[in-house]
Amino acid sequence: MGEHTWLPVTREGYWQVAMDDLLIGGTSMGECGAKGCAAIVDTGTSLLAGPSKAGRVMRTNTPPSLNLFLLLLFHFLLLLILPLLLLLLFLFLLILILVLSRLLLLLLLPLLLLGASS
Protein backbone atom coordinates (compact mmCIF):
# COMPACT_ATOMS: atom_id res chain seq x y z
CA MET A 1 0.00 0.00 0.00
CA GLY A 2 1.15 3.53 -0.72
CA GLU A 3 1.46 6.54 1.50
CA HIS A 4 -1.63 8.38 2.70
CA THR A 5 -2.04 12.13 2.46
CA TRP A 6 -4.50 13.73 4.87
CA LEU A 7 -6.38 16.83 3.66
CA PRO A 8 -8.92 19.04 5.44
CA VAL A 9 -12.46 18.66 4.14
CA THR A 10 -13.73 21.96 2.70
CA ARG A 11 -17.37 20.86 2.33
CA GLU A 12 -18.74 18.24 4.68
CA GLY A 13 -21.01 15.56 3.33
CA TYR A 14 -19.23 15.42 -0.03
CA TRP A 15 -15.62 14.71 1.05
CA GLN A 16 -14.69 17.86 -0.88
CA VAL A 17 -11.09 19.08 -0.60
CA ALA A 18 -9.09 21.94 -2.11
CA MET A 19 -6.83 21.03 -5.02
CA ASP A 20 -4.04 23.05 -6.66
CA ASP A 21 -3.74 21.01 -9.85
CA LEU A 22 -4.45 17.65 -11.41
CA LEU A 23 -1.44 15.66 -12.59
CA ILE A 24 -1.71 12.55 -14.73
CA GLY A 25 1.54 10.82 -15.47
CA GLY A 26 3.34 13.85 -14.07
CA THR A 27 1.68 16.15 -16.61
CA SER A 28 -0.46 19.07 -15.42
CA MET A 29 -3.98 19.11 -16.82
CA GLY A 30 -4.20 22.88 -16.27
CA GLU A 31 -7.81 22.63 -15.12
CA CYS A 32 -7.57 24.42 -11.77
CA GLY A 33 -5.92 27.72 -12.66
CA ALA A 34 -4.14 30.04 -10.23
CA LYS A 35 -6.92 29.87 -7.59
CA GLY A 36 -7.03 26.08 -7.49
CA CYS A 37 -10.25 24.11 -7.54
CA ALA A 38 -12.28 21.63 -5.56
CA ALA A 39 -12.16 17.86 -5.75
CA ILE A 40 -14.41 15.23 -4.22
CA VAL A 41 -12.63 12.11 -3.02
CA ASP A 42 -14.98 9.29 -2.12
CA THR A 43 -13.63 5.78 -1.78
CA GLY A 44 -17.19 4.46 -1.51
CA THR A 45 -17.96 4.97 -5.20
CA SER A 46 -16.83 3.12 -8.29
CA LEU A 47 -17.19 6.18 -10.52
CA LEU A 48 -14.39 8.43 -11.67
CA ALA A 49 -15.40 11.95 -12.60
CA GLY A 50 -13.37 14.96 -13.53
CA PRO A 51 -12.69 17.58 -16.15
CA SER A 52 -13.15 16.40 -19.75
CA LYS A 53 -9.48 16.98 -20.62
CA ALA A 54 -8.41 14.74 -17.74
CA GLY A 55 -10.90 12.10 -18.84
CA ARG A 56 -9.45 12.06 -22.34
CA VAL A 57 -5.93 11.67 -20.93
CA MET A 58 -7.01 8.85 -18.62
CA ARG A 59 -8.73 6.99 -21.47
CA THR A 60 -5.67 7.47 -23.70
CA ASN A 61 -3.29 6.29 -20.98
CA THR A 62 -5.32 3.25 -19.97
CA PRO A 63 -3.24 0.16 -20.67
CA PRO A 64 -4.62 -1.79 -23.67
CA SER A 65 -4.39 -4.99 -21.62
CA LEU A 66 -6.87 -3.54 -19.12
CA ASN A 67 -9.26 -2.55 -21.91
CA LEU A 68 -8.99 -6.05 -23.39
CA PHE A 69 -9.53 -7.62 -19.97
CA LEU A 70 -12.67 -5.55 -19.37
CA LEU A 71 -13.98 -6.39 -22.84
CA LEU A 72 -13.38 -10.11 -22.30
CA LEU A 73 -14.98 -9.95 -18.87
CA PHE A 74 -18.06 -8.26 -20.35
CA HIS A 75 -18.39 -10.92 -23.05
CA PHE A 76 -17.86 -13.73 -20.56
CA LEU A 77 -20.59 -12.38 -18.30
CA LEU A 78 -22.86 -11.88 -21.30
CA LEU A 79 -22.35 -15.52 -22.29
CA LEU A 80 -23.26 -16.60 -18.77
CA ILE A 81 -26.37 -14.43 -18.58
CA LEU A 82 -27.67 -14.85 -22.13
CA PRO A 83 -28.98 -18.43 -21.69
CA LEU A 84 -30.75 -17.39 -18.51
CA LEU A 85 -32.35 -14.43 -20.27
CA LEU A 86 -33.47 -16.66 -23.13
CA LEU A 87 -34.99 -19.13 -20.66
CA LEU A 88 -36.85 -16.33 -18.90
CA LEU A 89 -38.12 -15.03 -22.23
CA PHE A 90 -39.30 -18.52 -23.20
CA LEU A 91 -41.14 -18.95 -19.86
CA PHE A 92 -42.73 -15.53 -20.20
CA LEU A 93 -43.98 -16.32 -23.71
CA LEU A 94 -45.26 -19.72 -22.58
CA ILE A 95 -47.23 -18.16 -19.72
CA LEU A 96 -48.55 -15.47 -22.05
CA ILE A 97 -49.76 -18.08 -24.54
CA LEU A 98 -51.46 -20.07 -21.77
CA VAL A 99 -53.20 -17.00 -20.36
CA LEU A 100 -54.34 -15.80 -23.79
CA SER A 101 -55.63 -19.25 -24.77
CA ARG A 102 -57.56 -19.45 -21.50
CA LEU A 103 -59.10 -16.01 -22.15
CA LEU A 104 -59.99 -16.96 -25.70
CA LEU A 105 -61.63 -20.15 -24.46
CA LEU A 106 -63.65 -18.18 -21.90
CA LEU A 107 -64.82 -15.78 -24.61
CA LEU A 108 -65.67 -18.47 -27.16
CA LEU A 109 -67.26 -20.98 -24.77
CA PRO A 110 -70.63 -19.15 -24.49
CA LEU A 111 -70.80 -18.86 -28.30
CA LEU A 112 -70.08 -22.58 -28.70
CA LEU A 113 -72.69 -23.47 -26.07
CA LEU A 114 -75.29 -21.24 -27.79
CA GLY A 115 -74.51 -22.83 -31.15
CA ALA A 116 -74.79 -26.36 -29.73
CA SER A 117 -78.15 -25.71 -28.06
CA SER A 118 -79.88 -24.37 -31.18
KOLPAVEX-211706 format. One record per atom (N, C-alpha, C, CB): x negated, y, z. Coordinates in steps of 0.02 Angstrom, whole numbers, padded with zeros to 5 digits, always signed. Glycine has a CB too. Example, Ala and Ser with C-alpha at 12.3 -4.5 7.8 and 13.67 -1.06 7.14 Angstrom:
BEGIN
-00660-00284+00390 -00615-00225+00390 -00660-00165+00390 -00565-00224+00452 -00642-00112+00354 -00684-00053+00357 -00645+00002+00394 -00704-00030+00286 
This chain:
BEGIN
-00042-00058+00000 +00000+00000+00000 -00044+00062+00000 +00048+00000+00060 -00020+00114-00031 -00057+00177-00036 -00048+00220+00025 -00037+00214-00098 -00078+00279+00021 -00073+00327+00075 -00005+00362+00073 -00130+00378+00072 +00018+00382+00130 +00081+00419+00135 +00067+00493+00145 +00125+00392+00193 +00107+00534+00114 +00102+00606+00123 +00168+00629+00153 +00086+00644+00056 +00165+00663+00210 +00225+00687+00243 +00238+00759+00223 +00218+00681+00321 +00300+00774+00204 +00319+00842+00183 +00380+00863+00223 +00334+00845+00107 +00386+00928+00238 +00446+00952+00272 +00505+00953+00223 +00434+01023+00302 +00562+00932+00248 +00623+00933+00207 +00649+01004+00204 +00678+00885+00237 +00662+01030+00143 +00686+01098+00135 +00762+01101+00131 +00656+01129+00073 +00795+01046+00118 +00868+01043+00116 +00890+00975+00143 +00896+01055+00044 +00918+00975+00202 +00937+00912+00234 +00995+00880+00197 +00956+00923+00307 +00998+00815+00199 +01051+00778+00166 +01032+00756+00096 +01113+00819+00164 +00982+00788+00066 +00961+00771-00001 +00888+00750-00005 +00973+00829-00048 +00852+00750+00051 +00781+00736+00052 +00744+00781+00003 +00767+00661+00036 +00765+00845+00002 +00735+00893-00044 +00672+00922-00012 +00785+00950-00062 +00618+00926-00053 +00554+00954-00030 +00530+01005-00081 +00501+00898-00019 +00484+01048-00060 +00455+01097-00106 +00398+01063-00144 +00428+01159-00067 +00392+01082-00208 +00341+01052-00251 +00307+01107-00291 +00373+00999-00299 +00241+01103-00295 +00202+01152-00333 +00201+01135-00407 +00131+01157-00306 +00194+01071-00423 +00187+01051-00493 +00202+00976-00497 +00115+01067-00520 +00212+00953-00557 +00223+00882-00571 +00166+00859-00616 +00293+00870-00603 +00128+00810-00591 +00072+00783-00630 +00089+00712-00650 +00006+00785-00589 +00078+00696-00713 +00086+00628-00737 +00021+00610-00772 +00148+00619-00785 -00012+00559-00746 -00077+00541-00774 -00128+00596-00766 -00070+00522-00846 -00121+00638-00714 -00167+00693-00703 -00153+00754-00746 -00236+00670-00716 -00101+00751-00787 -00084+00807-00830 -00025+00845-00802 -00069+00783-00902 -00031+00911-00797 +00023+00953-00771 +00080+00956-00822 -00003+01024-00756 +00140+00950-00798 +00199+00955-00841 +00220+01028-00850 +00257+00914-00812 +00195+01073-00807 +00210+01144-00813 +00283+01161-00803 +00189+01169-00880 +00319+01121-00765 +00391+01132-00756 +00407+01178-00698 +00425+01065-00745 +00361+01184-00650 +00379+01221-00588 +00362+01295-00591 +00343+01190-00530 +00314+01315-00630 +00296+01386-00633 +00257+01408-00572 +00358+01428-00641 +00247+01474-00566 +00207+01502-00511 +00241+01496-00444 +00192+01575-00525 +00308+01497-00443 +00346+01494-00379 +00354+01423-00353 +00414+01525-00388 +00339+01373-00395 +00352+01304-00375 +00424+01286-00388 +00334+01293-00300 +00443+01227-00367 +00513+01206-00377 +00530+01154-00323 +00523+01176-00448 +00590+01130-00327 +00614+01082-00278 +00614+01012-00309 +00685+01100-00252 +00604+00963-00266 +00608+00893-00287 +00648+00855-00235 +00537+00862-00297 +00683+00804-00257 +00720+00761-00211 +00687+00693-00213 +00797+00757-00230 +00665+00670-00156 +00631+00606-00151 +00675+00560-00108 +00559+00613-00121 +00703+00510-00140 +00749+00465-00106 +00729+00394-00124 +00823+00479-00125 +00702+00358-00076 +00681+00289-00089 +00741+00241-00091 +00631+00266-00036 +00800+00266-00075 +00859+00223-00075 +00895+00222-00142 +00907+00245-00022 +00866+00249-00194 +00898+00249-00260 +00852+00216-00310 +00916+00321-00283 +00882+00187-00362 +00842+00156-00414 +00835+00202-00475 +00872+00089-00435 +00861+00262-00470 +00860+00309-00526 +00799+00355-00521 +00924+00351-00529 +00772+00371-00579 +00720+00422-00583 +00749+00480-00623 +00654+00394-00617 +00744+00539-00595 +00770+00598-00630 +00717+00652-00626 +00838+00622-00600 +00717+00694-00676 +00668+00748-00677 +00676+00789-00739 +00597+00721-00671 +00632+00837-00748 +00635+00879-00808 +00628+00836-00871 +00579+00933-00805 +00658+00860-00926 +00658+00820-00988 +00587+00808-01014 +00699+00855-01041 +00543+00858-01007 +00474+00849-01031 +00440+00792-00993 +00433+00915-01023 +00450+00790-00928 +00420+00737-00887 +00450+00669-00907 +00431+00750-00812 +00514+00667-00921 +00545+00605-00942 +00516+00579-01007 +00620+00615-00950 +00503+00624-01054 +00472+00603-01117 +00402+00575-01105 +00469+00663-01166 +00364+00607-01061 +00296+00584-01047 +00299+00516-01012 +00259+00634-01002 +00346+00507-00966 +00351+00442-00931 +00370+00387-00979 +00401+00446-00874 +00417+00400-01025 +00437+00349-01074 +00378+00333-01120 +00498+00373-01115 +00340+00384-01140 +00284+00373-01185 +00229+00334-01150 +00257+00440-01210 +00219+00347-01086 +00164+00315-01049 +00184+00249-01016 +00138+00361-00997 +00245+00226-01027 +00266+00163-00998 +00230+00107-01036 +00343+00154-01002 +00199+00062-01000 +00162+00008-01034 +00209-00033-01078 +00127-00037-00983 +00188-00049-01139 +00231-00089-01183 +00249-00157-01153 +00196-00101-01250 +00205-00185-01112 +00219-00250-01081 +00279-00244-01034 +00158-00276-01043 +00286-00187-01000 +00344-00177-00956 +00407-00171-00997 +00334-00114-00912 +00405-00133-01052 +00463-00127-01096 +00483-00195-01123 +00449-00079-01154 +00435-00236-01143 +00449-00303-01169 +00478-00346-01115 +00386-00335-01198 +00451-00342-01054 +00476-00381-00998 +00549-00363-00985 +00434-00369-00936 +00565-00299-00982 +00634-00278-00969 +00681-00300-01024 +00637-00202-00961 +00658-00297-01086 +00699-00320-01142 +00712-00395-01138 +00665-00303-01209 +00660-00433-01122 +00669-00505-01115 +00714-00523-01056 +00601-00539-01107 +00706-00486-01001 +00749-00497-00943 +00822-00484-00961 +00727-00454-00885 +00835-00430-00997 +00903-00413-01017 +00932-00469-01060 +00904-00346-01056 +00894-00493-01109 +00919-00546-01152 +00930-00611-01115 +00871-00557-01210 +00886-00626-01068 +00893-00686-01028 +00957-00683-00987 +00832-00696-00982 +00969-00626-00955 +01030-00619-00915 +01092-00621-00959 +01028-00554-00875 +01087-00592-01018 +01143-00594-01065 +01159-00666-01085 +01128-00552-01127 +01107-00706-01097 +01117-00776-01114 +01148-00815-01057 +01052-00808-01135 +01133-00796-00995 +01163-00830-00938 +01236-00810-00929 +01124-00814-00875 +01252-00748-00942 +01318-00721-00929 +01366-00734-00987 +01315-00647-00915 +01341-00736-01048 +01384-00743-01107 +01429-00804-01104 +01341-00745-01168 +01403-00865-01088 +01449-00922-01085 +01504-00913-01033 +01410-00984-01069 +01487-00882-00977 +01538-00869-00925 +01591-00821-00951 +01505-00842-00862 +01570-00769-00985 +01617-00721-01013 +01662-00754-01065 +01580-00662-01045 +01634-00798-01107 +01674-00833-01157 +01724-00880-01123 +01628-00873-01204 +01704-00913-01070 +01749-00956-01033 +01807-00916-01003 +01712-00994-00978 +01790-00859-00973 +01842-00817-00945 +01890-00791-00998 +01811-00758-00908 +01864-00773-01056 +01906-00752-01111 +01951-00808-01135 +01863-00726-01170 +01925-00868-01140 +01965-00926-01160 +02021-00938-01110 +01921-00988-01166 +02005-00937-01045 +02057-00947-00993 +02109-00893-00995 +02025-00950-00923 +02089-00831-01006 +02137-00776-01010 +02184-00786-01069 +02100-00710-01017 +02157-00805-01127 +02199-00816-01186 +02245-00876-01175 +02155-00827-01248 +02222-00928-01143 +02263-00986-01129 +02322-00967-01084 +02221-01041-01097 +02308-00930-01032 +02362-00908-00986 +02410-00862-01022 +02332-00872-00924 +02385-00818-01064 +02427-00773-01102 +02474-00813-01149 +02385-00724-01143 +02447-00863-01183 +02488-00904-01227 +02542-00941-01187 +02444-00954-01266 +02524-00968-01130 +02573-01004-01088 +02629-00957-01064 +02539-01036-01028 +02610-00898-01042 +02660-00850-01018 +02706-00828-01075 +02626-00789-00986 +02677-00812-01133 +02717-00790-01189 +02763-00845-01215 +02672-00765-01246 +02738-00907-01216 +02782-00962-01238 +02838-00973-01190 +02741-01027-01246 +02825-00965-01125 +02878-00972-01075 +02931-00917-01084 +02848-00970-01003 +02908-00856-01096 +02955-00801-01107 +02996-00811-01171 +02917-00735-01112 +02965-00835-01223 +02999-00848-01285 +03052-00903-01275 +02950-00868-01340 +03034-00954-01238 +03082-01008-01223 +03141-00981-01183 +03047-01065-01185 +03128-00938-01135 +03183-00909-01095 +03228-00865-01137 +03154-00868-01037 +03200-00831-01187 +03241-00789-01231 +03280-00830-01281 +03197-00738-01267 +03251-00884-01306 +03284-00924-01358 +03331-00976-01330 +03232-00957-01400 +03322-00997-01268 +03363-01049-01238 +03438-01032-01240 +03342-01062-01167 +03459-00973-01221 +03531-00957-01225 +03557-00961-01297 +03545-00887-01196 +03517-00940-01345 +03540-00943-01415 +03547-01016-01438 +03491-00905-01461 +03500-01058-01416 +03504-01129-01435 +03564-01163-01402 +03439-01165-01415 +03577-01144-01339 +03634-01174-01304 +03700-01151-01335 +03633-01155-01229 +03703-01087-01357 +03764-01062-01389 +03774-01097-01456 +03761-00985-01399 +03721-01108-01492 +03725-01141-01557 +03746-01214-01550 +03660-01137-01594 +03723-01248-01498 +03740-01318-01486 +03811-01327-01464 +03693-01348-01435 +03839-01278-01429 +03907-01285-01403 +03960-01270-01456 +03917-01240-01343 +03943-01236-01509 +03994-01219-01559 +03998-01267-01615 +03982-01152-01587 
